[in-house]
């Protein structure tokens, strides 16, 4: 699968089969995270790979909503980062998490980003504190997100290129949505926007 096919096909997966991941798949996923770029090559991140079903169930309770899917995953990679190591700690962790998701898709696995930072459990406990206690994560390591991974229970349709919001891309300076989209289409020799897309742009302007 080439990179363009990879990013077109990747979608968040919220339903997984019961099939476990192989050791090679887990190693490949972690390796991809460790290969991610970081500001000044500081690599402030750390990763906790969780396969234990009981802990996956407990991680699924780390937020009021949006985390339940973790219970059905084969693997959860908790992405943490240290603000004392780099001032780009949030960005570095987000890039590493994205690398994990793209690697998962390349392995024909499903994944979903579960946001943790500045979230709470149903009991009002800070989500980071809840996860930190559960997994023995040091206080200085901030928990950014959890990437839930497993074999896809359902295949989703690939992204539709004719629905891309070209009006959000500007050349040289910000323009109206209509002008921005048309200028980019002309410059890149892209096909004209669909009639439906034009309606959406007109409604926003």
GUSE-136724 format. One record per atom (N, C-alpha, C): x, y, z. Coordinates in steps of 0.05 Angstrom, whole numbers, padded with zeros to 5 digits, always signed. Example, Ala and Ser with C-alpha at 12.3 -4.5 7.8 and 13.67 -1.06 7.14 Angstrom:
REM residues 2
+00264-00114+00156 +00246-00090+00156 +00264-00066+00156 +00257-00045+00142 +00273-00021+00143 +00258+00001+00157 
This chain:
REM residues 205
+00017-00024+00000 +00000+00000+00000 +00018+00025+00000 +00014+00042-00020 +00030+00067-00020 +00018+00087+00000 +00033+00109+00005 +00025+00127+00026 -00002+00140+00021 -00007+00148-00004 -00032+00161-00010 -00056+00143-00005 -00053+00117-00014 -00074+00098-00009 -00079+00094+00021 -00057+00095+00036 -00058+00092+00065 -00074+00113+00078 -00069+00138+00072 -00084+00161+00085 -00112+00163+00074 -00117+00154+00050 -00145+00154+00040 -00162+00133+00054 -00150+00110+00059 -00164+00087+00070 -00167+00089+00101 -00149+00102+00114 -00150+00102+00144 -00174+00117+00155 -00189+00104+00171 -00211+00116+00186 -00210+00105+00215 -00222+00120+00233 -00223+00110+00260 -00240+00085+00262 -00229+00065+00276 -00243+00040+00280 -00252+00038+00309 -00278+00033+00313 -00289+00031+00340 -00299+00004+00347 -00298-00014+00328 -00307-00042+00333 -00285-00061+00323 -00277-00078+00342 -00255-00097+00336 -00264-00126+00339 -00250-00144+00325 -00255-00173+00329 -00240-00182+00355 -00243-00207+00361 -00230-00218+00385 -00201-00228+00379 -00193-00226+00354 -00166-00235+00347 -00144-00219+00360 -00125-00233+00370 -00102-00219+00383 -00082-00210+00362 -00065-00191+00370 -00043-00183+00352 -00019-00201+00356 -00003-00204+00335 +00021-00220+00337 +00042-00203+00351 +00063-00216+00361 +00085-00202+00374 +00098-00184+00354 +00101-00193+00329 +00114-00177+00308 +00098-00152+00303 +00072-00154+00303 +00055-00130+00298 +00058-00110+00320 +00058-00119+00345 +00062-00101+00368 +00089-00087+00367 +00110-00102+00361 +00136-00091+00359 +00138-00070+00336 +00125-00076+00314 +00125-00057+00291 +00111-00032+00298 +00089-00034+00312 +00074-00010+00320 +00090+00008+00339 +00103-00004+00359 +00119+00011+00378 +00144+00023+00364 +00155+00007+00346 +00178+00017+00331 +00171+00042+00315 +00148+00042+00303 +00139+00066+00287 +00137+00090+00305 +00128+00087+00330 +00126+00109+00348 +00153+00120+00355 +00172+00102+00360 +00199+00110+00367 +00214+00123+00344 +00205+00119+00320 +00217+00131+00296 +00205+00159+00290 +00185+00167+00304 +00172+00192+00298 +00191+00216+00303 +00188+00237+00288 +00205+00261+00292 +00195+00276+00317 +00214+00291+00329 +00207+00308+00352 +00224+00333+00352 +00214+00354+00365 +00229+00379+00366 +00257+00376+00377 +00276+00385+00362 +00305+00383+00369 +00313+00355+00377 +00298+00336+00367 +00304+00307+00371 +00305+00301+00401 +00288+00315+00417 +00288+00311+00446 +00273+00285+00454 +00254+00276+00438 +00239+00252+00443 +00228+00251+00471 +00210+00269+00478 +00200+00270+00506 +00179+00249+00512 +00171+00234+00492 +00149+00214+00496 +00158+00188+00508 +00138+00175+00520 +00141+00147+00529 +00115+00133+00522 +00115+00107+00519 +00092+00092+00511 +00087+00068+00529 +00062+00064+00536 +00054+00041+00552 +00036+00023+00535 +00046-00001+00528 +00030-00020+00512 +00014-00038+00531 -00012-00037+00528 -00030-00052+00546 -00045-00073+00530 -00042-00099+00537 -00057-00121+00525 -00075-00135+00545 -00069-00132+00570 -00085-00145+00591 -00114-00136+00590 -00132-00156+00588 -00160-00150+00583 -00172-00134+00607 -00164-00141+00631 -00175-00127+00654 -00167-00097+00654 -00142-00092+00646 -00133-00064+00645 -00145-00049+00622 -00149-00064+00600 -00163-00051+00577 -00191-00043+00585 -00205-00060+00601 -00231-00053+00610 -00231-00029+00628 -00211-00027+00646 -00208-00004+00664 -00201+00021+00648 -00185+00019+00627 -00178+00042+00611 -00203+00052+00596 -00222+00035+00590 -00246+00043+00576 -00264+00061+00594 -00257+00063+00619 -00272+00079+00638 -00258+00106+00644 -00237+00111+00629 -00220+00135+00634 -00232+00161+00626 -00255+00160+00611 -00268+00185+00603 -00298+00181+00605 -00312+00204+00606 -00342+00202+00608 -00353+00190+00582 -00341+00194+00559 -00350+00183+00534 -00326+00180+00515 -00329+00163+00496 -00308+00160+00475 -00286+00141+00481 -00286+00129+00505 -00264+00110+00512 -00274+00081+00514 -00300+00077+00513 -00311+00051+00517 -00300+00030+00497 -00293+00039+00473 -00283+00021+00452 -00257+00008+00460 -00242+00019+00479 -00217+00007+00487 -00221-00021+00498 -00243-00026+00510 -00249-00052+00522 -00248-00074+00501 -00256-00068+00477 -00257-00088+00455 -00231-00090+00439 -00212-00073+00444 -00187-00072+00429 -00168-00095+00437 -00151-00102+00419 -00130-00122+00426 -00106-00109+00440 -00102-00084+00434 -00079-00069+00445 -00087-00040+00449 -00077-00028+00470 -00080+00001+00474 -00052+00011+00479 -00044+00032+00464 -00018+00044+00469 -00023+00072+00481 -00015+00074+00506 -00019+00100+00521 +00005+00117+00514 +00000+00141+00503 +00021+00159+00495 +00024+00181+00517 +00048+00181+00528 +00054+00201+00549 +00078+00218+00540 +00082+00241+00553 +00103+00259+00545 +00111+00276+00569 +00136+00285+00569 +00148+00300+00591 +00152+00329+00584 +00137+00348+00595 +00140+00377+00589 +00167+00388+00597 +00181+00375+00615 +00207+00385+00624 +00229+00379+00604 +00224+00361+00585 +00244+00353+00566 +00243+00371+00541 +00219+00379+00534 +00216+00395+00509 +00192+00413+00511 +00193+00437+00499 +00170+00455+00499 +00150+00447+00476 +00158+00428+00460 +00139+00418+00439 +00128+00390+00447 +00125+00386+00473 +00117+00360+00484 +00090+00350+00473 +00071+00368+00471 +00044+00360+00461 +00046+00352+00431 +00059+00370+00415 +00062+00364+00387 +00077+00338+00381 +00099+00334+00396 +00115+00310+00392 +00099+00285+00398 +00083+00286+00419 +00067+00263+00426 +00046+00258+00405 +00034+00279+00395 +00013+00276+00375 +00024+00264+00349 +00048+00273+00341 +00061+00262+00317 +00066+00232+00321 +00077+00224+00344 +00083+00196+00349 +00057+00180+00348 +00035+00190+00360 +00010+00176+00360 -00001+00172+00331 +00003+00193+00315 -00005+00191+00287 +00011+00170+00272 +00036+00168+00277 +00053+00147+00265 +00043+00120+00273 +00034+00116+00297 +00023+00090+00306 -00002+00084+00289 -00019+00103+00286 -00044+00098+00271 -00039+00092+00242 -00020+00106+00229 -00014+00100+00202 -00001+00072+00199 +00016+00065+00218 +00029+00039+00217 +00007+00017+00221 -00012+00022+00238 -00034+00003+00242 -00049-00002+00216 -00055+00019+00202 -00069+00016+00176 -00052+00001+00156 -00026+00006+00156 -00009-00008+00138 -00008-00038+00144 -00012-00045+00169 -00014-00073+00177 -00042-00085+00174 -00060-00068+00162 -00088-00076+00158 -00103-00079+00185 -00094-00064+00204 -00107-00063+00231 -00123-00037+00233 -00143-00038+00251 -00158-00014+00256 -00147+00000+00281 -00151+00026+00283 -00142+00041+00306 -00161+00065+00311 -00161+00075+00335 -00176+00099+00342 -00162+00115+00363 -00160+00141+00359 -00148+00159+00378 -00169+00165+00400 -00161+00160+00425 -00178+00167+00447 -00164+00189+00463 -00176+00213+00461 -00163+00236+00474 -00165+00234+00504 -00143+00241+00518 -00142+00240+00547 -00137+00267+00560 -00120+00282+00549 -00111+00308+00561 -00135+00326+00566 -00137+00336+00591 -00158+00355+00599 -00186+00342+00597 -00188+00316+00603 -00214+00302+00603 -00218+00291+00631 -00243+00281+00636 -00249+00271+00663 -00264+00244+00660 -00264+00229+00682 -00280+00204+00683 -00308+00211+00690 -00326+00191+00690 -00354+00196+00697 -00357+00205+00726 -00337+00198+00742 -00337+00205+00771 -00324+00232+00776 -00316+00246+00755 -00304+00272+00758 -00274+00272+00764 -00262+00249+00761 -00233+00246+00766 -00218+00254+00740 -00197+00269+00743 -00180+00276+00720 -00171+00251+00706 -00176+00249+00680 -00170+00225+00664 -00140+00217+00666 -00123+00238+00665 -00094+00232+00667 -00087+00219+00694 -00099+00230+00715 -00093+00219+00742 -00103+00190+00744 -00126+00185+00733 -00138+00159+00733 -00120+00139+00719 -00110+00146+00695 -00093+00128+00680 -00065+00126+00693 -00055+00148+00703 -00029+00148+00716 -00029+00129+00739 -00050+00129+00755 -00052+00110+00778 -00054+00081+00769 -00071+00077+00749 -00076+00050+00739 -00050+00037+00727 -00034+00053+00713 -00011+00042+00699 +00016+00049+00712 +00015+00062+00735 +00040+00069+00749 +00057+00088+00733 +00045+00108+00721 +00059+00127+00704 +00070+00149+00722 +00096+00157+00720 +00107+00178+00736 +00092+00204+00733 +00092+00220+00754 +00077+00245+00755 +00085+00264+00732 +00111+00265+00725 +00119+00285+00705 +00111+00278+00677 +00103+00252+00673 +00094+00244+00646 +00064+00251+00643 +00059+00268+00624 +00031+00276+00618 +00019+00257+00598 -00005+00248+00604 -00019+00229+00586 -00034+00245+00565 -00027+00241+00540 -00039+00256+00518 -00063+00241+00506 -00059+00216+00500 -00080+00201+00487 -00075+00171+00490 -00095+00155+00482 -00092+00126+00480 -00099+00118+00452 -00082+00102+00439 -00089+00092+00412 -00098+00063+00416 -00124+00059+00411 -00136+00032+00412 -00131+00018+00385 -00122-00007+00386 -00115-00021+00361 -00126-00049+00362 -00134-00059+00339 -00143-00087+00336 -00150-00093+00308 -00159-00117+00303 -00168-00125+00277 -00196-00114+00273 -00201-00102+00250 -00226-00089+00244 -00249-00108+00243 -00271-00101+00257 -00295-00117+00256 -00311-00110+00231 -00308-00084+00222 -00322-00074+00199 -00303-00057+00183 -00303-00061+00156 -00287-00044+00139 -00303-00019+00132 -00290+00004+00133 -00303+00029+00127 -00295+00038+00099 -00312+00054+00086 -00307+00064+00059 -00284+00084+00060 -00267+00084+00039 -00245+00104+00038 -00255+00132+00036 -00238+00151+00043 -00246+00179+00041 -00252+00186+00012 -00270+00205+00008 -00278+00214-00019 -00262+00239-00026 -00245+00237-00046 -00229+00260-00053 -00245+00284-00063 -00269+00279-00074 -00285+00301-00084 -00299+00316-00062 -00295+00307-00037 -00307+00321-00014 -00286+00336+00002 -00261+00336-00007 -00240+00351+00007 -00246+00381+00007 -00241+00393+00029 -00247+00422+00032 -00225+00440+00022 -00222+00441-00004 -00201+00457-00016 -00203+00486-00009 -00227+00495-00002 -00231+00523+00005 -00216+00531+00031 -00206+00511+00046 -00191+00517+00070 -00161+00519+00065 -00153+00517+00040 -00124+00520+00033 -00121+00545+00017 -00102+00562+00024 -00098+00588+00011 -00069+00590+00000 -00067+00604-00022 -00041+00608-00035 -00033+00637-00030 -00010+00641-00017 +00002+00667-00012 -00013+00683+00010 -00039+00685+00009 -00053+00699+00031 -00082+00688+00032 -00096+00694+00054 -00123+00684+00058 -00143+00698+00040 -00160+00682+00027 -00180+00692+00008 -00207+00682+00017 -00228+00690+00002 -00254+00679+00007 -00254+00649+00001 -00272+00634+00014 -00272+00605+00009 -00274+00598-00021 -00291+00612-00035 -00295+00605-00064 -00269+00610-00080 -00257+00634-00075 -00233+00641-00090 -00209+00623-00082 -00207+00616-00056 -00185+00599-00047 -00187+00572-00060 -00211+00560-00061 -00214+00534-00073 -00208+00534-00102 -00219+00554-00116 -00216+00555-00145 -00187+00560-00153 -00173+00577-00138 -00145+00583-00144 -00128+00558-00140 -00133+00543-00119 -00117+00519-00114 -00123+00498-00136 -00149+00496-00143 -00156+00477-00164 -00142+00484-00190 -00142+00509-00197 -00129+00518-00222 -00099+00513-00221 -00087+00521-00198 -00058+00519-00195 -00048+00490-00196 -00063+00472-00185 -00055+00444-00183 -00068+00427-00204 -00082+00439-00222 -00096+00425-00244 -00114+00402-00233 -00128+00409-00212 -00147+00391-00200 -00174+00393-00214 -00190+00372-00211 -00217+00373-00223 -00233+00394-00208 -00252+00405-00222 -00269+00426-00210 -00285+00414-00187 -00292+00431-00168 -00308+00422-00145 -00334+00411-00155 -00345+00391-00141 -00371+00380-00148 -00392+00401-00142 -00415+00398-00154 -00437+00417-00149 -00445+00417-00119 -00444+00393-00106 -00450+00391-00078 -00430+00406-00061 -00404+00404-00069 -00383+00417-00054 -00386+00448-00056 -00393+00457-00080 -00397+00486-00085 -00420+00496-00067 -00441+00480-00064 -00463+00489-00047 -00454+00493-00018 -00437+00474-00009 -00427+00476+00018 -00410+00501+00022 -00393+00507+00003 -00376+00530+00004 -00393+00556+00004 -00413+00556-00013 -00431+00580-00014 -00446+00585+00012 -00453+00563+00025 -00468+00565+00050 -00450+00576+00072 -00424+00570+00071 -00405+00579+00091 -00397+00609+00087 -00399+00618+00062 -00390+00646+00056 -00411+00667+00064 
